[in-house]
Each structure stands twice: as structure tokens, then as C-alpha cells.
Amino acid sequence: MNMRTRLATALLVTCSLLTGPAMARDANRTTYPIVFAHGMGGFDDILGYDYWGDDYGVYVLDTCSWGEYYCNHDINSGQESFVASVTPFASSEQRGYELYQDIQNYLASSGHSHVNIIGHSQGGLDLRKAAKLLNDNRGYRVVKYGISISSPHRGSPIAQYVLNMQPGVTSILETLAEYFGNVIYGGGNDAIAALKQLVNHDYDPNDGVTTGTYAFNQAYPAGTANIERSRSLLTGQDNGNMNPALYLLKELWTEIDGDGYATYDANGDGALGTGDGNASDHDDDGLVGINSQQMGYRLEYWECYGCLDYVWTQTNTGYVADLNAPDATQMTSHAWKINQDHLDIIGVPPDTFDEMEFYAAITDFIADNGF
């Protein structure tokens, strides 16, 4: 190696140390399109903000045309994606079927045979039913990656709390209607059914319908039968920067103790597990405890300054295939939790989260793993 080559090599090494693991670049293009599945209350927007957008309403996988500024500059120009729209307030039995229909139509029009699905909140439940129906209908496993973000796979205490208000639930729904632009009263919406879906047990055994996440998990599992790779991203409260709506919920109504282990709903809050006795240790994101969120393997998200952010699979907490039977580590560990609340992750301000980089990193992760 001559002197010039040595100097060039030394310069490259120095630059890599200064800028991190990689220089700035676009996310790689996925082999199969990404489908986004929104959570409860979502449609085109939530709380008046674009559901899958940044703080300025720019779609997180908006590819950039020549000279365009308001787009995601970290996304490959050939990246394909599709935003599904299902009934904002309904059970995941209904929403999952609607998501399946949306994907079927998208596959037919696009010519693709597989998809990756990213589901936020209730969308993480919906994607599991959609995956099973796609498999049943087409005779093969259509969904490559199924990634849930902040999803209440084992129930949310907030859902039970609202239902337990009995007559008072009407005022809560009226408040929700104000927030969601009266979409809650739109055709096909059933807020009570939506809330019953997100309680772990069958909330009302006498209503003639089996509801709750426990029964749903049995019918639509997270194993490899319908989804080639199940993964999840967990969120917990950020320090002093919680969305005002979630902060009021926590301060005025109820506080989640969401990192205790039990094989049943030991503290009766509507979510599998129990609490550890400390409800203020950032063990939830304002709506969902971390003991409810892991599906399959956890993903770690790492923010890189000066380069594209990174997402990768972490196996140290194990794989959750039976969503009704996670182990103690999977229900109590804060490892690789993203320090954001339930709404920060989808671009509802005020927040300091970079949604564009986050979803670009997920896209890059999927692409780098061949899907």
C-alpha cells in the first residue's frame, strides 16, 4: 500500500468515526410494497393531523419528484406504499376484514403478490386478521413483515376505564367526537365495540358476542403461519413532553401501571398482567403499557445524527408467538423502548420526534432483509 492509498484510507476511517456508522443516504427500496394500517380514531387524519405524516402533514413515505421540497428526502424514489383506510371506531374483527379487502384490491391493481404491513395501535391487531384472511384466500403467506407499533395486543387499561364509566361513557364519546371531527358518529362506527375489542377479556359475556384481545389473539396469532416475520416497536412516556390530550388523560382519569408480569389480568385493569407498584416509571405511552406491546421479536430504533437512522431485530427478550402467554421478561423489560408517547410516533404535535427518519429507517430495515 503506497503513501497516497494509506492517507486516503486514514481519511475514510476518520470520516466514519466522525459521522457514525454510515454516511447520509436514502433508505433502500423494499421488494414488496408497504401497507400502513391506522389505529382507532384514524382515517385520513387523527386529531386534525395527517395520520401517517410529519408535523407539517407530509406523508412519511412521500417520494420526491425533481425539485420537490415537501416530501421524504430519505426515501428511495421508487419506493411503493399504500395507506389503507378502515372504519375508525370498530372491532378488529370488522377492521381486519376491511384491511384485508383494501389489500386485496391493492394487490389486484398493482400486480404485486406480497406486502409488508406496518400497523399502529389497533392497526397492529387488524393486520393479523388481514394476514390470515389473505393466506386463506390466496393459499399462500402474503404478508412478509408484519410490524406493530404501540399496539395493545394484550389489552389497554384505558379501554376498560372508559367502559366502566357506564352512563359517563357518553360524555367521553362526545369529547372524542369533538377531537375526531364527529367521525365517531359516521356510518359503521361503533365506539363501544371498539373499546370492548381492546379489553383483554370478554367485557360483557351476556351481549352475545365474544370480544377482547384474548379471544382475538387465539383466532389470529402472531406466529409464522400467516406472517413470515412478526416484529414490534414499543413506546413509553417521554420525559415532560407528553401530548396534552394524553397528559390530561393520565392526570385527570387514570394512570397505567404497565410493566408487571402475570399470566392473567391480575390487577383487573383490562390488560393481561399486572403492575409493579410504580405507575410513573415510564412503563406506558399514555394509552398502552409495555407489557401489552411485544409481538414476535422486538425491534430497536437508533437515531443517527448525520446519517440514516437504523432499525434492527433484537432477540434478547425472545419471540412472542402466543400473544396470550409472554414471559416475565417480555412483559417487564424496558429494553429498546422508544421514548415517545402514543401519538408522537405518528406525527401528532407537539413532539420532537422525526417521523420521516423513523419510517425511512423501518423501510430500510425491511429492504435490507430482502422483503
Helices and strands as residue ranges (DSSP letters): H 3-19, E 34-37, E 45-46, E 49-50, E 81-83, H 92-110, E 115-120, H 123-138, E 143-149, H 157-163, G 166-168, H 169-179, G 183-185, H 191-197, H 213-219, E 227-233, H 244-248, I 249-253, G 290-292, E 297-302, E 310-314, H 328-332, G 344-346, H 355-368
